[in-house]
């Protein structure tokens, strides 16, 4: 899915309109209205509606998080393979010491700068945000869910 302008640190995060602007607000409002209604008109049935509203909201959030977790696993695998191909020894033997957050952030670094950035991430214990801020040549990821 090509973006209209080049991807960078400032614009790499995305919202899924149907989820972020429709489903979650709708389920949140449903929970609020069910809670107010249960408060005003206490009955076991109204309490059950509040419980269901919470369940629907939790379900929506979990359904969104599962593909992201699966994608993070694939990104980690892809980045380990990429680093093993691009890095020489002794860095190659240290790749497994990178944290999942560091590997996920390194996917945005271009091939020519990823070995040095990976070394810095290991030596300086850089966070995901610090790694992204250190990238000079941004490698876009337009396929993230």
Backbone torsions as a table, in degrees:
resi	resn	phi	psi	omega
1	UNK	NA	97.1	-178.3
2	UNK	-66.3	139.0	177.8
3	UNK	-88.0	160.0	-178.9
4	UNK	-74.6	-31.7	176.7
5	UNK	-128.9	157.8	-177.2
6	UNK	-57.4	140.9	179.9
7	UNK	-75.1	143.8	179.5
8	UNK	-150.0	-179.4	176.6
9	UNK	-56.9	-38.8	-175.7
10	UNK	-69.8	-26.9	-173.7
11	UNK	-129.0	18.7	-175.9
12	UNK	-79.2	-21.1	176.5
13	UNK	-75.8	144.9	-178.2
14	UNK	-132.5	152.8	172.9
15	UNK	-108.1	144.1	172.1
16	UNK	-98.8	103.4	-172.1
17	UNK	-52.6	-43.1	-178.1
18	UNK	-63.4	-33.0	180.0
19	UNK	-85.9	-55.6	-172.3
20	UNK	-73.0	-32.6	-174.0
21	UNK	-109.8	-6.9	178.3
22	UNK	-122.3	-63.8	-172.3
23	UNK	-64.3	-52.7	-177.5
24	UNK	-64.3	-46.7	176.7
25	UNK	-61.4	-38.8	179.9
26	UNK	-64.1	-45.5	179.2
27	UNK	-68.6	-33.6	175.5
28	UNK	-65.4	-45.3	176.8
29	UNK	-63.3	-39.1	177.3
30	UNK	-59.1	-43.7	178.5
31	UNK	-62.7	-43.7	179.4
32	UNK	-62.7	-47.8	-179.3
33	UNK	-64.7	-40.3	177.6
34	UNK	-64.0	-39.7	178.7
35	UNK	-64.4	-45.0	178.5
36	UNK	-62.5	-45.4	-179.6
37	UNK	-62.4	-42.7	179.5
38	UNK	-65.7	-34.8	179.1
39	UNK	-67.4	-41.6	-177.3
40	UNK	-77.5	-35.3	-174.9
41	UNK	-128.5	73.6	-176.2
42	UNK	-62.3	127.4	171.5
43	UNK	-161.2	156.4	177.6
44	UNK	-57.7	-35.6	179.3
45	UNK	-64.3	-43.3	-179.9
46	UNK	-67.4	-35.7	174.7
47	UNK	-64.2	-40.3	177.3
48	UNK	-61.6	-38.3	177.7
49	UNK	-63.7	-36.7	176.8
50	UNK	-65.0	-43.8	178.9
51	UNK	-61.0	-43.0	177.9
52	UNK	-65.1	-38.7	178.7
53	UNK	-62.9	-41.6	176.5
54	UNK	-63.5	-44.1	-179.5
55	UNK	-60.4	-43.0	179.7
56	UNK	-63.9	-41.4	178.8
57	UNK	-65.6	-45.4	177.9
58	UNK	-62.3	-41.8	179.5
59	UNK	-60.7	-45.3	179.7
60	UNK	-61.1	-43.1	-179.6
61	UNK	-66.6	-39.8	179.1
62	UNK	-69.3	-40.0	179.1
63	UNK	-61.3	-34.4	177.1
64	UNK	-72.9	-37.3	-174.4
65	UNK	-75.7	-29.0	-177.5
66	UNK	-61.8	-47.9	177.6
67	UNK	-64.2	-32.8	178.2
68	UNK	-66.4	-39.5	177.4
69	UNK	-65.2	-42.2	178.3
70	UNK	-64.1	-40.6	178.6
71	UNK	-65.2	-38.9	177.5
72	UNK	-62.5	-37.4	176.9
73	UNK	-63.1	-42.8	179.1
74	UNK	-66.7	-39.6	178.2
75	UNK	-62.2	-43.6	179.9
76	UNK	-61.0	-43.8	178.2
77	UNK	-62.8	-48.1	-179.9
78	UNK	-59.2	-44.0	-178.6
79	UNK	-69.4	-35.7	175.6
80	UNK	-62.5	-44.7	178.5
81	UNK	-64.0	-42.0	179.4
82	UNK	-63.3	-44.7	-180.0
83	UNK	-66.0	-38.4	178.3
84	UNK	-64.2	-31.8	178.6
85	UNK	-78.1	-33.2	-173.8
86	UNK	-94.2	-23.5	-174.0
87	UNK	-100.7	146.8	174.2
88	UNK	-95.8	176.3	174.3
89	UNK	-72.1	149.2	3.6
90	UNK	-87.5	-3.1	-177.6
91	UNK	-64.2	-36.0	-177.9
92	UNK	-57.8	-37.5	-178.7
93	UNK	-75.9	-10.9	-179.7
94	UNK	-100.2	-2.1	-175.3
95	UNK	-57.0	-37.3	-178.6
96	UNK	-68.5	-10.0	177.7
97	UNK	-83.7	-13.2	177.5
98	UNK	-67.3	138.9	178.9
99	UNK	-77.1	160.7	176.4
100	UNK	-55.4	-42.0	178.4
101	UNK	-61.7	-40.4	179.6
102	UNK	-65.4	-42.4	179.1
103	UNK	-64.6	-40.6	179.7
104	UNK	-64.0	-38.8	-180.0
105	UNK	-72.4	-34.0	-177.5
106	UNK	-66.5	-17.3	-179.1
107	UNK	-62.2	-21.2	-179.0
108	UNK	-85.0	-9.5	-178.6
109	UNK	-84.0	137.6	178.1
110	UNK	-66.6	157.6	-176.5
111	UNK	-54.3	-38.7	-175.6
112	UNK	-71.2	-23.5	-178.7
113	UNK	-108.1	-8.1	-175.7
114	UNK	-66.5	-36.2	179.1
115	UNK	-62.3	-45.6	-179.5
116	UNK	-67.1	-38.0	179.1
117	UNK	-68.3	-37.7	176.7
118	UNK	-64.4	-40.5	177.6
119	UNK	-62.5	-45.4	177.2
120	UNK	-61.4	-41.7	180.0
121	UNK	-60.7	-40.4	178.9
122	UNK	-70.9	-46.6	-175.2
123	UNK	-72.1	-38.6	-175.1
124	UNK	-102.1	1.1	-179.0
125	UNK	52.8	51.7	-178.9
126	UNK	-67.9	146.4	175.2
127	UNK	-85.6	171.6	178.1
128	UNK	-56.7	-45.6	-178.7
129	UNK	-64.6	-43.0	-179.8
130	UNK	-63.8	-38.2	178.4
131	UNK	-64.2	-46.4	-179.9
132	UNK	-62.0	-37.9	179.1
133	UNK	-69.5	-25.9	-177.9
134	UNK	-83.9	-9.5	-177.4
135	UNK	-74.0	128.3	177.8
136	UNK	-94.1	-41.6	-177.7
137	UNK	-113.4	97.5	-173.4
138	UNK	-72.1	129.1	175.9
139	UNK	-103.3	108.8	-172.1
140	UNK	-68.6	152.3	173.9
141	UNK	-128.3	92.6	-176.2
142	UNK	-89.4	-0.9	-174.8
143	UNK	-103.2	1.3	179.3
144	UNK	-64.1	136.1	179.4
145	UNK	-73.7	NA	NA
